[in-house]
Amino acid sequence: MKPDFSVIQLMLEATWVVQAVVLLLILASILSWAAIFRKGLLLRRVQRLSDEFERDFWSGGQLSELYQAALQRAPEASPTERIFASGMREFHKLRDRRVSQPEALLDGARRAMRASLQREVDALEANMSFLGSVGSVAPYVGLFGTVWGIMHAFTGIGAMAQVTLAVVAPGIAEALVATAISLFAAIPAVVAYNRFAHDIDRAANRMESFIDEFSNILQRNVATLGQPGAAASASPVGAR
């Protein structure tokens, strides 16, 4: 009778240690794929919302109107829009406290935007450590299962008087399944981690550039923005 070398049959006949390793790797693979899909959708959404906000920002709208719109849709706003809102919020707070020095107003707005930038980057990097861990640890977990399975197979072979390939093959095959599944879990996680890290770096650089450009706008308009009612007429037009 021809032996059954299907993956399911091999796992059913494997030792409990190999079975536990394979189940752990399958669980890690499922969780990593879920994290990959969530992160991919999040980064695409951030890209789309950032494009929409910057298009509105550089179209010449009034800063006060952009600020009010950002406050109204804060939960659904892009990271860049929330950074803009934090800078304007701090600027208005300092102005309401009768802070009139341009340097103090600009420094406060910049610090608020930098703090907001760090929060946005931290949010974008959520679950990245998990993907990195799966990509780096899964092969070693699979290797442990393979070594254990081969050790168990050779222990059983040593107790036999006559050894043939048909006797050796199933034990070796079930051990190698752990390595195959570990690679199936690790490779997508590594590829996704590198891709997402690149996208997050680009998003962070884009937000930092916006902070610099918006700071230049505030610096040019700080005198008029400090006057009552003048904020409604301030516009980012001509900043570039």
C-alpha positions in Angstrom: 0.0 0.0 0.0 1.4 3.4 -1.0 2.0 5.6 2.1 0.0 8.8 2.5 2.3 11.8 2.4 -0.4 14.5 2.4 0.3 17.4 4.8 -2.8 16.7 6.9 -2.0 13.0 7.3 1.6 13.8 8.2 0.5 16.3 10.8 -2.0 13.8 12.3 0.8 11.3 12.7 3.4 13.8 13.9 4.5 14.1 17.6 2.6 16.5 19.8 5.6 18.9 19.8 5.6 19.2 16.0 1.8 19.6 16.0 2.0 22.4 18.6 4.7 24.2 16.6 2.7 23.9 13.4 -0.5 25.2 15.1 1.5 28.1 16.5 2.9 29.0 13.1 -0.5 28.8 11.5 -2.0 31.1 14.1 0.9 33.6 13.6 0.4 33.5 9.9 -3.3 34.2 10.2 -2.7 37.1 12.6 0.1 38.5 10.4 -2.2 38.4 7.3 -4.9 40.2 9.3 -2.4 42.8 10.3 -1.1 43.2 6.8 -4.6 43.8 5.4 -5.5 46.3 8.1 -2.2 48.2 7.7 -2.5 48.2 3.9 -6.0 49.7 4.1 -4.9 52.2 6.7 -2.0 53.5 4.7 -4.0 53.8 1.5 -6.7 55.7 3.5 -4.0 58.0 5.0 -2.6 58.7 1.5 -6.0 59.5 0.1 -7.1 61.8 2.9 -3.7 63.6 3.0 -4.0 64.2 -0.8 -7.5 65.7 -0.3 -6.5 67.9 2.6 -3.3 69.2 0.9 -5.3 69.9 -2.2 -7.8 72.0 -0.2 -5.0 73.6 1.8 -3.0 74.8 -1.2 -6.1 75.8 -3.1 -6.1 79.1 -1.2 -8.8 78.5 1.4 -8.8 80.7 4.5 -6.9 79.2 7.5 -9.8 79.8 9.9 -12.2 77.8 7.6 -9.7 75.0 7.2 -9.2 74.9 11.0 -13.0 74.7 11.7 -13.4 72.0 9.1 -10.5 70.0 10.6 -12.1 70.3 14.1 -15.4 69.0 12.8 -14.0 65.9 11.1 -11.2 65.3 13.6 -11.8 61.5 14.0 -11.9 60.9 10.2 -9.3 63.5 9.3 -5.9 62.7 7.8 -2.8 62.8 10.0 -1.6 66.0 8.2 -5.0 67.7 8.9 -4.7 66.8 12.6 -1.2 68.2 12.7 -2.5 71.4 11.1 -5.3 71.5 13.7 -3.0 71.0 16.6 -0.7 73.9 15.4 -3.7 76.3 14.9 -5.1 75.3 18.3 -1.9 76.0 20.1 -1.5 79.3 18.2 -5.0 80.4 19.2 -4.5 79.3 22.9 -1.3 81.4 23.1 -3.0 84.4 21.4 -5.9 84.1 23.8 -3.4 84.3 26.7 -2.2 87.6 25.4 1.1 86.2 24.1 2.2 88.7 21.5 5.8 87.8 20.8 6.0 86.3 17.3 8.8 83.9 18.3 6.7 82.5 21.2 3.6 82.0 19.0 5.6 80.2 16.3 7.6 78.1 18.8 4.4 77.0 20.5 2.7 76.1 17.3 5.8 74.1 16.1 6.1 72.2 19.3 2.4 71.3 19.2 2.7 70.1 15.6 5.8 68.1 16.4 4.1 66.3 19.3 1.1 65.6 17.0 3.5 64.3 14.4 5.0 61.8 16.9 1.5 60.6 17.8 0.5 60.1 14.2 3.7 58.2 13.4 3.2 56.0 16.5 -0.3 55.2 15.3 0.9 54.3 11.8 3.6 52.0 13.2 1.2 50.0 15.3 1.5 46.2 14.8 4.7 46.7 12.8 6.7 45.1 15.7 4.4 42.1 15.4 5.1 41.7 11.7 8.8 42.1 12.3 8.7 39.4 15.1 6.8 36.9 12.9 9.3 37.5 10.1 12.3 37.0 12.2 11.2 34.4 14.7 8.9 32.1 12.7 11.8 30.4 10.8 13.5 29.5 14.1 10.3 28.1 15.5 9.8 26.0 12.4 13.5 24.9 12.6 12.8 23.8 16.2 9.9 21.7 15.1 11.9 20.2 12.2 14.8 19.3 14.5 12.5 17.8 17.0 10.6 15.8 14.4 13.9 14.4 12.8 15.2 13.5 16.3 12.1 11.6 17.0 12.2 9.9 13.6 15.8 8.7 14.1 15.0 7.6 17.6 12.3 5.3 16.2 14.6 4.2 13.4 17.3 3.1 15.9 14.9 0.7 17.5 14.2 -1.1 14.2 16.2 -4.1 13.0 15.7 -3.3 9.3 15.5 0.3 8.0 14.1 1.2 4.5 13.3 4.4 2.8 9.6 3.8 3.3 10.2 3.7 7.0 12.4 6.8 7.1 10.5 9.1 4.7 7.3 9.8 6.7 9.2 10.9 9.8 11.5 13.2 7.8 8.6 14.5 5.8 6.5 15.5 8.8 9.4 17.3 10.3 10.0 19.3 7.2 6.4 20.4 7.1 7.2 22.7 10.1 9.9 24.4 8.1 7.6 24.9 5.1 4.9 26.4 7.2 7.3 28.7 9.0 8.5 30.1 5.7 4.9 30.6 4.6 4.3 32.7 7.8 7.7 34.5 7.7 8.0 35.6 4.0 4.8 37.6 3.7 5.5 39.2 7.1 9.0 40.3 6.1 7.9 41.6 2.7 5.0 43.5 4.2 7.1 44.9 7.0 9.7 46.3 4.6 7.0 47.8 2.3 5.0 49.4 5.2 8.2 50.7 6.8 9.0 52.5 3.5 5.5 53.9 3.2 5.4 55.1 6.8 8.8 56.8 6.3 7.4 58.6 3.2 4.3 59.6 5.1 6.4 60.9 8.1 8.6 62.9 5.7 5.6 64.3 4.0 4.1 65.4 7.4 7.5 67.0 8.4 7.6 68.9 5.2 4.0 70.2 5.8 5.1 71.4 9.3 8.0 73.3 7.8 5.8 74.9 5.1 3.0 75.7 7.5 5.5 77.2 9.9 6.7 79.5 7.1 3.1 80.5 6.5 2.6 81.4 10.1 5.8 83.3 10.3 4.8 85.4 7.3 1.3 86.0 8.7 2.0 86.1 12.5 1.6 89.9 12.7 -1.8 89.9 11.0 -2.9 86.7 12.7 -2.3 88.3 16.0 -4.8 91.0 15.3 -8.5 90.3 16.2 -10.5 89.0 13.3 -7.4 88.8 11.0 -7.2 85.0 11.0 -10.2 84.8 8.8 -8.4 86.5 6.0 -5.1 84.6 6.3 -4.5 82.2 3.5 -1.7 79.7 2.6 -1.7 80.9 -1.0 1.7 81.8 -2.3 3.5 79.7 0.3 5.2 77.6 -2.3 
